[in-house]
């Protein structure tokens, strides 16, 4: 668990502890038949349904939290957005800061930096599965640069860190997003729906005030090169999330769902799975994933699970194809408009990304 | 059981199977026992997600009422807890949407918070939870289930009705977005 993950755990546990057993209200089960009295829609009506005499407990959690402010408040330096599997693009050798043995040409360096700019844009604003996958390369680079800065800083503080060893392609294959940005080419190439397991390195430092301070300071140093780009791309990326989510929930796209379900049924997936209806949380291909989950749970070995994936992945690639094609066409068109509307910010993101050291690719 | 099943339990658009009268199912005892055992943990989960204690209590209470109404469909008591958790997550999502709409309407209202509330708000602001609550629902749920409840990917996958790799990518994106938000706020 890295520092941000620990912080989520600590903060959530601290918040949860504000609810004490005394805060649990008595259960008032509804009388009568289903449908004869729908549950109250509002909190006030709900309270009324529980009985007018039901006392609202003291809001004991409103008492200021006097104690237990966690020392561990370290933001992960290496903020990364998930992207899956490499498209197999070959990369030119780039400026290998910290690698004195390599002296790539200026042209190769320029090419690598331009590629990094494109990857950054794809990371923040993917419209297709391939772009989503491509964007992971930016995240990997970010991770690597951060790890190097963090490592140097910690070494200076007396806490040497293990080197960053995650290979780029393995990192890219760890974060497939089959629900929102299925990369059908990658699925077909790997014959697998699932990615690899990426295990994140955790900082090595003693649990002392000095150790925590070093982590905090070095995390801040490692995050610094990305602060500007995140400041611009973060809010814009949130806007883009709203755009593609709206497309994926549009009537035009949802109209492809029956065909997808029929295709799954034609390939032997039971209707009870294939007809799984769309929801905003499960995404467009819920029927297939429900089926795969069942198959995976029934598999008695990892080998059998791999065989099942090998068998069913081509079905997904085939059946999801028309929906994915439509979604990507709409999203590409939307992205072009989005980029026009935010041309200056996109250009700045490209410039900032291209100015990052290429971290010894 | 997927989360869909739990939301369907209270969705009038889903054709319901004929259900017996709730009182005839013998649900009172088991549901009450489940409530005694799990209500606290579920309210805590809802509170972490919503940041609103009365709202969290309502969500959990409604989830148990839903379970009670649908007890005949939850024949296996072992499935009752997953049903409840999925139901609580669904209801938190709906409550969050309603609150967002409300928050947009109320944005120009003058602040009238007490000193105590402000003190608590200050504490809350130092927490990552407000930032987590700005994330999309699924990302928020994955982060809380994964890092607060320490649920394995397979369980989250079952609970949310998404594939394990999507759980992983969702957590990855959520952590990245969270780091961005925290960076913006600093």
HADDOCK unambig.tbl for C-alpha pairs under 7 A between the chains (distance, minus, plus):
assign (segid A and resid 5 and name CA) (segid B and resid 147 and name CA) 6.22 0.50 0.50
assign (segid A and resid 8 and name CA) (segid B and resid 128 and name CA) 6.33 0.50 0.50
assign (segid A and resid 8 and name CA) (segid B and resid 147 and name CA) 6.40 0.50 0.50
assign (segid A and resid 8 and name CA) (segid B and resid 148 and name CA) 6.75 0.50 0.50
assign (segid A and resid 9 and name CA) (segid B and resid 147 and name CA) 5.25 0.50 0.50
assign (segid A and resid 9 and name CA) (segid B and resid 148 and name CA) 4.54 0.50 0.50
assign (segid A and resid 11 and name CA) (segid B and resid 127 and name CA) 5.91 0.50 0.50
assign (segid A and resid 11 and name CA) (segid B and resid 128 and name CA) 6.62 0.50 0.50
assign (segid A and resid 11 and name CA) (segid B and resid 129 and name CA) 6.87 0.50 0.50
assign (segid A and resid 12 and name CA) (segid B and resid 48 and name CA) 5.96 0.50 0.50
assign (segid A and resid 12 and name CA) (segid B and resid 129 and name CA) 6.91 0.50 0.50
assign (segid A and resid 12 and name CA) (segid B and resid 148 and name CA) 6.02 0.50 0.50
assign (segid A and resid 13 and name CA) (segid B and resid 148 and name CA) 6.62 0.50 0.50
assign (segid A and resid 15 and name CA) (segid B and resid 48 and name CA) 6.34 0.50 0.50
assign (segid A and resid 16 and name CA) (segid B and resid 44 and name CA) 4.76 0.50 0.50
assign (segid A and resid 16 and name CA) (segid B and resid 45 and name CA) 6.99 0.50 0.50
assign (segid A and resid 16 and name CA) (segid B and resid 47 and name CA) 6.76 0.50 0.50
assign (segid A and resid 16 and name CA) (segid B and resid 48 and name CA) 6.12 0.50 0.50
assign (segid A and resid 19 and name CA) (segid B and resid 44 and name CA) 6.08 0.50 0.50
assign (segid A and resid 21 and name CA) (segid B and resid 40 and name CA) 6.19 0.50 0.50
assign (segid A and resid 24 and name CA) (segid B and resid 39 and name CA) 6.88 0.50 0.50
assign (segid A and resid 24 and name CA) (segid B and resid 40 and name CA) 6.13 0.50 0.50
assign (segid A and resid 27 and name CA) (segid B and resid 61 and name CA) 6.84 0.50 0.50
assign (segid A and resid 29 and name CA) (segid B and resid 65 and name CA) 5.80 0.50 0.50
assign (segid A and resid 30 and name CA) (segid B and resid 65 and name CA) 6.52 0.50 0.50
assign (segid A and resid 32 and name CA) (segid B and resid 21 and name CA) 6.66 0.50 0.50
assign (segid A and resid 32 and name CA) (segid B and resid 22 and name CA) 6.59 0.50 0.50
assign (segid A and resid 33 and name CA) (segid B and resid 21 and name CA) 5.05 0.50 0.50
assign (segid A and resid 33 and name CA) (segid B and resid 22 and name CA) 5.94 0.50 0.50
assign (segid A and resid 34 and name CA) (segid B and resid 69 and name CA) 5.90 0.50 0.50
assign (segid A and resid 43 and name CA) (segid B and resid 58 and name CA) 6.84 0.50 0.50
assign (segid A and resid 62 and name CA) (segid B and resid 120 and name CA) 6.69 0.50 0.50
assign (segid A and resid 64 and name CA) (segid B and resid 119 and name CA) 6.43 0.50 0.50
assign (segid A and resid 64 and name CA) (segid B and resid 120 and name CA) 5.51 0.50 0.50
assign (segid A and resid 75 and name CA) (segid B and resid 179 and name CA) 6.96 0.50 0.50
assign (segid A and resid 76 and name CA) (segid B and resid 179 and name CA) 6.99 0.50 0.50
assign (segid A and resid 79 and name CA) (segid B and resid 176 and name CA) 4.85 0.50 0.50
assign (segid A and resid 79 and name CA) (segid B and resid 179 and name CA) 5.71 0.50 0.50
assign (segid A and resid 80 and name CA) (segid B and resid 176 and name CA) 4.70 0.50 0.50
assign (segid A and resid 81 and name CA) (segid B and resid 172 and name CA) 5.85 0.50 0.50
assign (segid A and resid 81 and name CA) (segid B and resid 173 and name CA) 4.58 0.50 0.50
assign (segid A and resid 81 and name CA) (segid B and resid 176 and name CA) 4.75 0.50 0.50
assign (segid A and resid 82 and name CA) (segid B and resid 169 and name CA) 5.46 0.50 0.50
assign (segid A and resid 82 and name CA) (segid B and resid 172 and name CA) 4.97 0.50 0.50
assign (segid A and resid 82 and name CA) (segid B and resid 173 and name CA) 4.95 0.50 0.50
assign (segid A and resid 175 and name CA) (segid B and resid 165 and name CA) 6.71 0.50 0.50
assign (segid A and resid 175 and name CA) (segid B and resid 168 and name CA) 6.30 0.50 0.50
assign (segid A and resid 175 and name CA) (segid B and resid 169 and name CA) 4.61 0.50 0.50
assign (segid A and resid 176 and name CA) (segid B and resid 165 and name CA) 6.09 0.50 0.50
assign (segid A and resid 176 and name CA) (segid B and resid 166 and name CA) 6.67 0.50 0.50
assign (segid A and resid 176 and name CA) (segid B and resid 169 and name CA) 6.00 0.50 0.50
assign (segid A and resid 177 and name CA) (segid B and resid 165 and name CA) 6.94 0.50 0.50
assign (segid A and resid 177 and name CA) (segid B and resid 166 and name CA) 5.31 0.50 0.50
assign (segid A and resid 177 and name CA) (segid B and resid 169 and name CA) 5.71 0.50 0.50
assign (segid A and resid 178 and name CA) (segid B and resid 166 and name CA) 6.34 0.50 0.50
assign (segid A and resid 179 and name CA) (segid B and resid 166 and name CA) 6.66 0.50 0.50
assign (segid A and resid 194 and name CA) (segid B and resid 165 and name CA) 5.19 0.50 0.50
assign (segid A and resid 195 and name CA) (segid B and resid 165 and name CA) 6.29 0.50 0.50
assign (segid A and resid 230 and name CA) (segid B and resid 180 and name CA) 6.07 0.50 0.50
assign (segid A and resid 231 and name CA) (segid B and resid 184 and name CA) 5.91 0.50 0.50
assign (segid A and resid 234 and name CA) (segid B and resid 180 and name CA) 6.04 0.50 0.50
assign (segid A and resid 281 and name CA) (segid B and resid 138 and name CA) 6.07 0.50 0.50
assign (segid A and resid 282 and name CA) (segid B and resid 161 and name CA) 6.22 0.50 0.50
assign (segid A and resid 282 and name CA) (segid B and resid 162 and name CA) 5.84 0.50 0.50
assign (segid A and resid 286 and name CA) (segid B and resid 162 and name CA) 6.84 0.50 0.50
assign (segid A and resid 289 and name CA) (segid B and resid 162 and name CA) 6.25 0.50 0.50
assign (segid A and resid 289 and name CA) (segid B and resid 163 and name CA) 5.53 0.50 0.50
assign (segid A and resid 290 and name CA) (segid B and resid 161 and name CA) 6.60 0.50 0.50
assign (segid A and resid 293 and name CA) (segid B and resid 163 and name CA) 6.57 0.50 0.50
